[in-house]
Amino acid sequence: MRRQSPPTFIFIVSLILVFALFLGLLSGAVDIHPSKLLGLFSLSNMDMDHRILQTIRLPRVLLAALAGACLASCGAVMQGLFRNPLADPSLIGVSSGASVGASCVIFFGGASLVGSGVGLPAITIGAFIGGLMATSVVYRLATSVTGTSVSTMLLAGIAITALAGATTSLFSFFADNEMLRRISLWQMGNLDGADWPRVATLALVVVPLMLVLPREGQALNAMLLGESEARHLGVAVERLKRRLILLTALGVGVAVAVSGVVAFVGLIVPHLVRLLIGPDHRYLIPGSAILGAALLLLADTAARTLMSPAELPTGVLTALLGAPFFIGLLLQQRQKRVG
Amino acid sequence: MLEARQLSLSIAEFALLQNIDLQINPGKVTAILGPNGAGKTSLLRLLTGESLPSSGEVIFNGAPLSQWQPKQRAKILSVLPQGSQLNFPFTAREVVMMGRIPHATGLIKDTEIVDAALNAVGGSYLDKRFYTQMSGGEKQRVQLARVLAQIWEADVSGDRFLILDEPTSAFDLAHQQLTLKIVRDFACQGVGVLMVIHDLNLAAGCADQLVMLNCGQIAAQGTPEAVLTTEMIQNVFNVDASIGVHPKTGAPLVIV
């Protein structure tokens, strides 16, 4: 595939993101006329449409964009760190650990509780703690005196994911029907609980992440050459690995906590961006963030509108749309290699 | 100067290297020879700080290697490991450009250096080609250009060193000769070169100093004439060889 120039690409995906933002704000169970957006933040003007925009649409749209940006850029970082274009943020156990945390809270009846003070539901907090715990176990298993072994980390991640999957299954097995439904809905990835506290929590992590991650672009490029090559280029490899694993675990952990397991964004978006502009992380990370935000936003808008007024789980839609697209991409690449 | 002082390395009670004393001088080419498993790569890993010795120390430009800041060291010590794991579609130019990561010389200067380095390895035509689609020899040339670009110019931090682990393994005859010529050119600019090489005659033709490793110890060290003798090759490789003289260069010629 011919490469696009990175600035042009980033300009185009930014336009797509802006378009997706407006589309997300205006469409849904109730379609809102664009003129209503003008008075969005005036407090005096409180008709129905404005209330929908302020309390439902805007937080949801922002949550989708932030989660998408976070998952996609963390995916790009993971793929670089593991030197594997098939790596996914879930590889280090974040998603499966979060599932255990969430189903544990649902099972023990905390689902309706709101965590003290911060205004976040107990499920979100449980998921976040579960995700971080799983990642820290994976990280510890892979770290010895000689440093962190990336390949051991992959294996440990697979083992912990299996263990966490079994634990979640156990909770599901003993759960009653209502709990079971909640657990499986959570695992499908859903943004329907969007509110301002969640947006604020996610923004608190994602915005700094977006500022920090692209700075590691050059060091990640060197890592693709190999760990010893990176070391000989002056990269403090162990420190870089520790920092990036921590940052991505935090980012993915909080994204999964507020939105459930949204499949495929972290894998497919960086892959797609790499095909279009090449593997240079200085552009790959911001490019993935913007495209990830736009795609998750579009998928979520589709999830809200396709069967309106009913909603599909967002994670189901991202996989339903993402997988065929990804297969198409693979086929196209294969043809290119043959032809 | 890059200097090994009484270096030993054991892993799980198995002694890989014992009491290695070695000096790599600026402006000279040193070649490490020896049979498979003699400890050549282990020695390079110690000398480049990639692993730490069980005892002894490595002195780099007057200070222990471990005390150098990674960024500072990378400006004057450039290392080409064996093989490469890169499987992302960077272009040759992008790969060579990574050699400039330790420096802050600006894009214009870096572009000039990358052009020159690619040209030096005969790889200018690879410029925009994808690394993943190159042949083994082309990949090795691009990697060589990358490590050359890293120490292309003298730096205030100290003498420059170039360390190459089997740089010619994937090369045809012409590119082997080209590599040795590049190595010589760098040495003439005052760069200390250390390389592991398997071909005894290539080593004899270009190195000032040969180091023969056997079972983790230095079996012989000195000029090619002093090291490449019938007895030494019999002892180390268990091969019966004759030593001739290269008709043009006068270097020793090992005939098996």
Interface residues (C-beta under 8 A of the other chain):
Chain A: R83 P85 Q218 A219 N221 A222 L224 L225 G226 S228 E229 R231 H232 L233 G234 V235 A236 R274 G278 P279 D280
Chain B: T48 G49 E50 P70 K71 Q72 R73 A74 K75 L77 S78 V79 P81 S84 Q85 L86 N87 F88 P89 F90 T91 E94 V95 M98 G99 I101 P102 Q150
